[in-house]
Every structure is written in structure tokens, then in C-alpha cells.
């Protein structure tokens, strides 16, 4: 009995030794703190020349490694030299703790990195021209399908925030409806931090009749979607990553959506989503 126990201990030590022997001296394993810091700073590394191995020390081709790591039942431990570049990655079965940690890291990457706007000097006598220019800049690249330029959206945001903070929120008494719409477009196309920060002000404008209620509904849906919460009006459409088909982003109380849409001047959801080839047949309550 004692002999069998000794053999078992020896086997365990041998397995542990084998796991450690294929990791060269001088390599340090990334800790959870390291990985969190990398995620927060959005640091990227080149893994083209990195050695991928399994727990037994057997080499794995990078294409095979990428395919394996798409399976949530596997994880990877990265090993770095002092030069702070990855040298080796060990792929192994994921534990429950690994899976929980992966969710934490994913949540960090889903969090927006916001560059706060510092207002610039604005000529409050030139608001109409500024808004007309912003409307054109925003719509031209979208309607003409020339590709979205993030720099243009950012410059538009800086101008609009500077205008609001310096001159106050415009109204239909001072600008026309298209110029008011330019303000809404900029926040519809910006990051969620600034979208949420100025949402109460835009909602107040809709209550005063300066912006359409339907515009605020679309803005609210977008805020909710970026916060990973169910939308209210069904305006946000996403693509199924597996099938490639368009689908309605998660919707709160689907059977009451048409009533909510009608209250803000929007068409029935069935008609709205048909342009994406989506069928919406949920019976609506009165």
C-alpha cells in the first residue's frame, strides 16, 4: 500500500516537472494583473513569431492555435522575456476560474475609451453656418458611402459641444430644423459617454419641439444598446455573427413596441425592419 502511494506521488511530481521543463528559464508568465493592465491600455503584441505549445510541450501551428482558442473550453498562458515581448504561449484546458476571468477581460475591452472634449473658441454669431457645415460633413460621408471618417465625427463633436457650452443650446427660434438635426446627428454618431452626458439636454429640446421625439427615441435605443441593455423602440439592428443575417437587437417588451413607437411618431416595427429583410410578427397588444 505504501509502495503504491509512493508511486503515485512520483508520477504527480513527474507530470509537474514535465509541464515546467518545456518553459525556458528567464520567461515570466503574465499574471492576471498584467492582463488587466494590457486590456485597459489596449496594448497589442505581434504573435506571428511566438511559439505555441500544449501542456505536454508539443508545438502547435499558429492557425491551429487560433482555432483552438476560439473554443471557450481552452485558454492560454503567455510567457514574456524581460524585453516585454511575448515568446511562448501554452494552450491548456480552461478552468471555471479561467472562464470567469475571460469574461472580466472581455468586459474591459467592451468598455469605451473616452477622450473628453475640451471646448474650443466658438463665434456665437456664426452658429447657423457652423451647423450647416456640420450637417453636410456628417451626411456626405454616409450618404455617398465613401466610408466613415472618425476624425470628421470627432471634429464635429468638438464643435457641437463647444457651441453648446459657449452659446447654449440652439432652438428653432434661432436656427432651422436641418441645423437642429445636425446637433442630433453628431451625438447619434459619437461615443456613448458624450451621448449619455448630453442626452437630457437633447430630450429637453424635443419636449420644447426643437427636436423630433422620434430622434430622441433612436438616440435612447443606441445608448441602451451600447450599455448592453434591451432597447425600447426597436431602432437598433445588428448582424448575426454566425449566419451573417440582420436581426433586431434585444428588445424590451416586444408585444408593446408598436404602441411605444407610435407615441414618438415612428412607423410599426414590422414595416421599419423589412428594409433589412427582417420579419417581425409578434402580436401587439393595445
Secondary structure, 3 states (H helix, E strand, C coil): CHHHHHHHHHHHHHHHHHHHHCCCCCCEECCHHHHHHHHHHCCCCCCCCCEEEECCCCEECHHHHHHHHCCCCEEEEEEECCCCCEEEEEEEECCHHHHHHHHHHHHHHHCCCCCCCCCCCCCHHHHHHHHHHHHHHHHHHHHCCCCCCHHHHHHHHHHHHHHHHHHCCCCCCCCCHHHHHHHHHHHHCCCHHHHHHHHHHHHHHHHCCCCCHHHHHHHHHHHHHHCCCCECCCCCEEECCCCCCEEECCECCHHHHHHHHHHCCCCCHHHHHHHHCCCCCCCCCC
